[in-house]
Amino acid sequence: MRRPASWTAVALGTAAGFLVGVLFVVALGIGEAQEAPPPRTVTVLSRVQAPTGDETVVTKTAVPDVVGERLDVAHERLERAGFMVKEEEGGFFGSIVDSNWEVVEQDPAAGIALERGSTVQIKLDRR
């Protein structure tokens, strides 16, 4: 006659299964790290009349083109330009290692002028 499993055996089996699952997810998410391209700096000079206090000043910035960029580079460029980033897809557990994901679409498109603080939506795919 077979004896029922003890709680210790069940707990150890569950913990081992969980550990194997975590290791599997980490193994899928870790790839070869690639070096990020050097950042580009662009200086734009403009002449803006100083506000008199009666009007509202809205600063708009062109959305950078991040299609084809690694996720970590795209986040940095969009946030440096003053935008919030919303990711679509990125796998079942999300984008665990940003350098393993690539931006395949963005909304709004590159070059569209948006107010700083606006959200740019990016769609991801594995590299």
Rosetta silent file (secondary structure, phi, psi, omega in degrees, C-alpha in Angstrom):
SEQUENCE: MRRPASWTAVALGTAAGFLVGVLFVVALGIGEAQEAPPPRTVTVLSRVQAPTGDETVVTKTAVPDVVGERLDVAHERLERAGFMVKEEEGGFFGSIVDSNWEVVEQDPAAGIALERGSTVQIKLDRR
SCORE:     score description
SCORE:     0.000 S_00000001
   1 L     0.000  138.435 -177.121    0.000    0.000    0.000 S_00000001
   2 L   -86.224  136.354  179.647    1.297    3.431   -0.916 S_00000001
   3 L   -86.472  140.059  178.223    1.771    6.032    1.799 S_00000001
   4 L   -66.607  149.199 -179.455    0.423    9.590    1.161 S_00000001
   5 L   -67.645  144.765  179.086    3.064   12.277    0.559 S_00000001
   6 L   -80.178  163.264  178.306    4.017   14.424    3.525 S_00000001
   7 H   -62.416  -34.509  178.787    3.565   18.193    3.526 S_00000001
   8 H   -63.014  -44.287  179.759    7.342   18.625    3.432 S_00000001
   9 H   -64.865  -41.275  178.745    7.597   16.574    0.240 S_00000001
  10 H   -64.150  -43.820  179.713    4.740   18.503   -1.357 S_00000001
  11 H   -63.863  -43.876  178.405    6.316   21.852   -0.378 S_00000001
  12 H   -64.316  -40.349  177.755    9.739   20.818   -1.707 S_00000001
  13 H   -63.812  -42.102  178.396    8.186   19.589   -4.959 S_00000001
  14 H   -65.162  -44.412  179.525    6.265   22.824   -5.406 S_00000001
  15 H   -63.625  -41.141  179.173    9.349   24.948   -4.666 S_00000001
  16 H   -65.031  -41.800  177.651   11.455   22.917   -7.095 S_00000001
  17 H   -63.014  -41.940  177.871    8.823   23.306   -9.823 S_00000001
  18 H   -62.377  -44.745  179.848    8.634   27.039   -9.224 S_00000001
  19 H   -61.449  -42.822  178.153   12.443   27.350   -9.364 S_00000001
  20 H   -62.103  -41.502  178.301   12.595   25.415  -12.628 S_00000001
  21 H   -62.852  -44.516  178.774    9.918   27.718  -14.076 S_00000001
  22 H   -63.077  -44.574  178.519   11.778   30.868  -13.008 S_00000001
  23 H   -61.913  -37.207  178.184   15.036   29.560  -14.441 S_00000001
  24 H   -63.934  -45.872  179.580   13.253   28.755  -17.703 S_00000001
  25 H   -63.900  -42.756  179.256   11.823   32.292  -17.961 S_00000001
  26 H   -64.467  -40.996  179.612   15.189   33.864  -17.150 S_00000001
  27 H   -63.323  -36.452  178.049   16.929   31.667  -19.720 S_00000001
  28 H   -72.131  -31.162 -174.957   14.471   32.796  -22.395 S_00000001
  29 H   -86.602  -15.385 -175.259   14.834   36.449  -21.472 S_00000001
  30 L  -100.861  123.887  176.560   18.610   36.710  -21.341 S_00000001
  31 L  -126.589 -168.973  178.218   20.489   37.142  -24.603 S_00000001
  32 L   -73.589  127.352  178.355   23.740   38.643  -25.654 S_00000001
  33 L   -75.648  133.090  177.749   23.945   42.210  -24.444 S_00000001
  34 L  -109.749  148.602 -178.444   24.744   44.654  -27.190 S_00000001
  35 L   -74.289  134.541 -179.990   26.356   47.977  -26.664 S_00000001
  36 L   -71.004  143.953  177.164   24.001   50.937  -26.976 S_00000001
  37 L   -65.309  152.261 -179.748   24.795   53.440  -29.723 S_00000001
  38 L   -63.446  144.278 -179.227   26.273   56.708  -28.494 S_00000001
  39 L   -67.881  147.674  176.619   23.625   59.344  -27.708 S_00000001
  40 L  -100.727  138.867  177.176   23.028   62.128  -30.200 S_00000001
  41 L  -115.733  126.892  179.057   22.836   65.704  -29.015 S_00000001
  42 L  -122.701  128.009  177.882   20.958   68.250  -31.090 S_00000001
  43 L  -107.203  125.409 -179.659   20.909   71.929  -30.179 S_00000001
  44 L  -118.662  124.685  177.828   18.035   73.992  -31.554 S_00000001
  45 L  -100.201  133.764  177.903   18.052   77.747  -31.246 S_00000001
  46 L  -142.148  155.848  177.553   14.747   79.564  -31.432 S_00000001
  47 L  -110.055  112.951 -179.367   13.491   83.035  -30.783 S_00000001
  48 L  -119.607  132.204  177.844   10.400   83.055  -28.655 S_00000001
  49 L   -68.686  134.344 -179.609    8.723   86.187  -27.450 S_00000001
  50 L   -63.494  136.826  179.266    8.646   86.264  -23.656 S_00000001
  51 L   -65.941  146.619 -179.529    5.158   85.671  -22.256 S_00000001
  52 L   -91.511   -8.883 -179.871    3.399   88.689  -20.817 S_00000001
  53 L   107.215  -13.946 -179.130    1.511   86.642  -18.233 S_00000001
  54 L   -94.305  -12.944 -176.472   -1.856   86.632  -20.042 S_00000001
  55 L  -115.721  162.895  176.524   -1.213   83.636  -22.258 S_00000001
  56 L   -99.884  131.295  178.620   -0.482   79.970  -21.752 S_00000001
  57 L   -99.491  122.753  178.238    2.767   78.662  -23.177 S_00000001
  58 L  -113.547  121.732  179.563    2.607   75.123  -24.533 S_00000001
  59 L   -97.247  123.362  178.497    5.918   73.503  -25.414 S_00000001
  60 E  -113.607  146.281 -179.351    5.730   70.854  -28.102 S_00000001
  61 E  -130.545  143.062  177.298    8.512   68.486  -29.085 S_00000001
  62 E   -71.290  137.163  178.573    8.841   66.251  -32.136 S_00000001
  63 L   -72.023  127.096  178.456    8.502   62.554  -31.310 S_00000001
  64 L   -71.313  154.698  177.701   11.821   60.782  -32.005 S_00000001
  65 L   -83.065  113.007 -179.163   11.912   57.784  -34.360 S_00000001
  66 L  -116.185    4.115  178.015   12.431   54.707  -32.180 S_00000001
  67 L   -65.326  129.880 -178.329   11.216   51.982  -34.580 S_00000001
  68 L    92.679   -8.039 -179.896   13.996   49.394  -34.903 S_00000001
  69 L   -86.705  153.617  170.630   15.636   50.489  -31.634 S_00000001
  70 E   -64.867  153.140 -176.702   16.202   48.243  -28.624 S_00000001
  71 H   -59.922  -42.141 -178.913   13.646   48.837  -25.883 S_00000001
  72 H   -63.595  -38.794  179.059   16.184   50.267  -23.425 S_00000001
  73 H   -69.727  -42.095  179.457   17.444   52.770  -26.028 S_00000001
  74 H   -61.622  -44.794  177.572   13.884   53.709  -27.075 S_00000001
  75 H   -57.455  -47.959 -177.811   12.866   54.338  -23.433 S_00000001
  76 H   -60.699  -45.904 -177.447   15.892   56.569  -22.894 S_00000001
  77 H   -65.723  -44.044 -178.545   15.318   58.607  -26.077 S_00000001
  78 H   -68.150  -42.087 -179.934   11.589   59.101  -25.482 S_00000001
  79 H   -68.657  -36.488  177.701   11.978   59.994  -21.800 S_00000001
  80 H   -65.155  -31.465  177.694   14.851   62.367  -22.573 S_00000001
  81 L   -78.621   -8.037  175.331   12.548   64.108  -25.087 S_00000001
  82 L    99.473   17.431 -178.016    9.970   64.520  -22.289 S_00000001
  83 L  -106.311  154.682  170.696    7.458   61.788  -23.188 S_00000001
  84 E   -88.154  152.982 -177.601    5.864   59.008  -21.172 S_00000001
  85 E  -119.999  132.046  174.730    6.183   55.490  -22.649 S_00000001
  86 E  -121.659  123.097 -177.943    3.454   52.844  -22.836 S_00000001
  87 E   -94.693  141.270  172.084    4.518   49.375  -24.001 S_00000001
  88 E  -112.442  140.198  179.930    2.292   46.949  -25.896 S_00000001
  89 L    67.872 -136.507 -176.274    2.976   43.218  -25.800 S_00000001
  90 L    94.813   19.700  176.065    6.426   42.267  -24.502 S_00000001
  91 L    85.440  172.973 -177.004    5.690   38.628  -23.838 S_00000001
  92 L   -62.706  -39.767 -178.537    3.692   36.821  -21.177 S_00000001
  93 L   -99.235    9.713 -176.138    5.779   38.197  -18.293 S_00000001
  94 L    85.490 -169.812 -179.054    6.442   41.581  -19.915 S_00000001
  95 L   -92.900   96.969 -176.456    9.847   42.769  -21.036 S_00000001
  96 L   -72.420  -49.291  178.312   12.176   41.312  -18.397 S_00000001
  97 L  -113.440  107.235 -173.265   15.445   42.237  -20.144 S_00000001
  98 H   -57.928  -32.751 -176.900   14.885   45.436  -22.150 S_00000001
  99 H   -71.719   -9.437  178.328   17.833   44.825  -24.497 S_00000001
 100 H   -90.126    0.140 -176.732   16.115   41.628  -25.775 S_00000001
 101 E  -119.452  148.446 -178.612   13.156   43.571  -27.200 S_00000001
 102 E  -125.903  143.171  177.486   12.870   45.754  -30.276 S_00000001
 103 E   -80.307  124.412 -179.974   10.341   48.480  -31.102 S_00000001
 104 E  -108.341  -19.184  176.757    8.377   47.502  -34.220 S_00000001
 105 E  -149.839  153.481  173.692    5.716   50.248  -34.179 S_00000001
 106 E  -141.600  148.689  178.342    5.139   53.564  -32.485 S_00000001
 107 E  -140.715  120.228    4.083    2.110   55.800  -32.117 S_00000001
 108 L   -74.843  167.095 -177.744    2.194   58.694  -32.842 S_00000001
 109 L   -68.092  162.197  178.382    4.667   58.455  -35.717 S_00000001
 110 L   -60.123  141.900  176.402    8.112   60.032  -35.616 S_00000001
 111 L    93.499  -15.482  178.302    8.204   63.766  -36.236 S_00000001
 112 L   -70.945  133.418  179.981    4.726   64.527  -34.864 S_00000001
 113 E   -85.720  122.715  178.600    4.872   67.455  -32.421 S_00000001
 114 E  -125.693  157.810  174.378    3.389   66.624  -29.018 S_00000001
 115 E   -68.686  144.359  175.866    3.259   68.397  -25.692 S_00000001
 116 L   -60.659  139.935 -177.322    5.937   67.320  -23.244 S_00000001
 117 L    95.126   -9.064  176.327    4.498   64.738  -20.865 S_00000001
 118 L   -69.396  162.869 -178.283    2.329   63.138  -23.577 S_00000001
 119 E  -100.678  133.389  173.666    2.362   59.361  -23.939 S_00000001
 120 E  -109.428  126.736 -178.230    3.991   57.565  -26.856 S_00000001
 121 E   -95.644  130.805  178.493    2.779   54.007  -27.372 S_00000001
 122 E  -123.424  143.340  178.234    5.325   51.457  -28.617 S_00000001
 123 E  -107.348  135.627 -172.361    4.761   47.888  -29.820 S_00000001
 124 E  -111.812  155.947  171.615    7.492   45.343  -29.053 S_00000001
 125 E  -146.626  152.994  179.290    8.853   42.162  -30.555 S_00000001
 126 E   -67.094  145.696  177.592   11.722   39.894  -29.465 S_00000001
 127 L   -79.938    0.000    0.000   15.092   40.585  -31.064 S_00000001
